[in-house]
Amino acid sequence: MHRRHLLRAGIGCAVLAAVVTVLVVVRWAPLLAYDVTVARSLHADAVGHPAVTSAARVLTDWVWDPWAMRALAALACLWLWWRGDRRRAVLIAGTAVAAVLLSQGMKALVGRHRPVWPDPIVSAGYAAYPSGHALTAAVVCPLLLWLLPPSAPKPWRLAAWILALASVFGVGLTRIFLGVHWLSDVVGGWLLGAALAVLAITLAGPRNRPKDTR
């Protein structure tokens, strides 16, 4: 029953991601107008609060950068492989690669321009939709939460969930705040990443009992 609900959630995320993508591609006026409103408001805040902006740059460029997330996924794969849970190690590695292909493929297909400012704070290349930062975090963080053993102490599990949620939502907000993405880029990235992560977890099936490596 749990896997059935999880699969439904993943399908729901995929459907919503498709809707957002279509609205971006057809340039639906209400969505574009709201994107501009949010982007202008946050950009003005970023220009007016340089200390907050500096902190956001550190978080988005180092802590929540896609390569940092991929490094965490790689470490998780190595740990699983060492523990003898090679099926999940391969699954996480494959999902991380699929996330890169999905992100870059969608960017190439949609070809959306990034926000342009007369006083830019940072610069970013390539297309805007979807946000690669948001998509990668929405893939890796759920996969890492999935690896938590059921026997983990409740405070640890709570801390892990808080950290994961802060990372996923935080990185999306920093991308808009720094003026390199529209809100719908981030929402699309979140939905696509969540759908991919849920699909991987659902397909994984029951956990293997790790082999004794001693």
N, C-alpha and C positions, 0 to 999 in steps of 0.2 A: 504493500500500500504506500509506503514511504517513497519508493522509487517511482510509483505512478504519479504521485503529487509532484515530485521533482521533475519528472518528464513534462508534465503539463506546464509547470513554471517555465521550463526551458523553451517549450513551444510558444508560450505566451510572449517571452522575450524576443524570440525570433520573429514572430508576427509583428510586434510593435516596432522592431528594428526595420522590418520591411516597410512599414507604414512611414516611419520617419525618413527612410531613404528615398522613398517615392516623393514625399513632400519636398525634400531638398532638391531632388532632380528636376521636378516640375516647377521649382521656385514658387511654391505656394506663398502668396503675399503675406497673410497673417503670420506665418512662421518666420519669414524673413524679417518682417517688421519687428517682431518680438526679439529675434536674435540681435538686431541692431540696437534696440533699446537696452537690452541687458549688457551688451558689449560696451556701449558708450558709458553706461553708468559705472561699470566695474573698471573700465580704463581710466576714467576720471579719478576714481578712488586710488588706483595704482599710482597715477602720476602725483597725486597729492599726499601719498604716504610712502615715501621712499624706504623707510625701515621695513615696513610690511612687505613691500615689493622685493627687497633684497632677500628676506626670509622665504618668500614664495619661489624665488629663483633657485635658491639652494635646494628646496624641497623637490621642485619639478626637475631640476637638472641632475641631482645626485641621489636623493633618497627614493623618489618615486619615478625615476627615469626608466623607460622600458628596458634598458640594458641591465639596470639594477634588479628589476623584477625577473628578467630572464636568468640572471645569475642566481637568484634565490631558487628558481625552478630547477636550475642545473644542480645546485647543491642538494635539493630534495631528491632528484633523480639518483645522484651518487649515493646518497644515504639509503635509499630504497634498494638499489642494486646491491650494496654491501650487506643489507639485511636479508637479501634473498627474495625480495618482492619485486622481481624483475618485470612482471606484467605491468604493475602500476608505474614503474620507472619509465618504461617505454611509452606508456600511455601519456604521462605528463610531458615527456620530451616531444612526443608527436603533437600534442595539443599546443605546446608552446610554438612549435614550428608552424602549425596551422594558423595560429593567431597572427604571426608575422605575414603569412601569405594572404590571409583574409584582409588584414589592415592595408597592406600595400596594394592588393588587387582592387579593393573598394576605392581607395584613393585614386588609382589610375582610371577606373571606370567612371566615377562621379566627377572628378576633376574640379572640385569646388575651390574657389579662391579664398585665401585667408583674409582676415580683416586688415585693412590698410589704415595707418594712422599718420597724421602729420608729425607726431611726437612719439614714435615707437619706443617701447621699453626694451623689448627683445625682438629678435628676428627668427623666423622659422621657414624652412624651405619645403618644397613639394606641396601637394594638395592638402586641403583642410579636413575633408570628410572621409572617414570618421577620425576622431582623435586617437592616434596610436597609443598615447599615454593612457587614456581612459580605457581603451580596449584591452591593453596588456594587463593593467591592474585588475580589471574585472575578470580576466581569465586566471591569472596567477594566484590572486588572493583566495578565491574560493577553492582552488586546488590545494593550497597549503592548509586551509581549514579542514578540508576533507581528510588530510593526513593525520590530523589529531587523533590519537587513540581514544576510544570510549572511556578508558580508565583514567584519562588525564584529570587532575584536580579541577573542580569547577572554577576556582579563581583563575587558573591558567587558561581555561577555555574562554572565559569571559574576556580576559585581557586580549587573547588572540582575536576574538570577534571584534572588539573595539578597535584594535590596531588595523585589522583588515578593512573595516568599514571606513575608518579615518583615511586610510590610504586610497581606497577606491574613490570616495567622494572628494577627498582633499586634492588629489591630483587633477581631477576634472575641473574643480574650481580654480586652481592655480593657472590652468591653461587659458581659461576665459579671462581671469584677472590680469594676466600678463599680456592679453591682447593678441594671442596667436590662434585662437579658436572661437567659433561661434558656439552658443549654448547647444544647438542641435547637433553639432559635431561631437560634443562630449556625451550627450544623451545617446546618440547613435552608437558611439564607442562602448558605452556601458552596456547597452542592450545586446549588441553583437558579442561582446566578451562574455557576458553572463550566459547567453544562449550556448556558446561554444563550451564553456566550462561545465554547464549542466549536462550537455550532451556527452561529454567525456566521462563525467562521474556516473551517469546513468548506464552508459555502455560498459563501464568497468565491471559491473556485477559485484558479487560478494568479495570481500577482502580475502587475499591469500594469507595463511598463517606464515609469518616470516620464518625462514630456516635458521637453525642455530649455527652461527658463524664461528663458534669457539672450536 
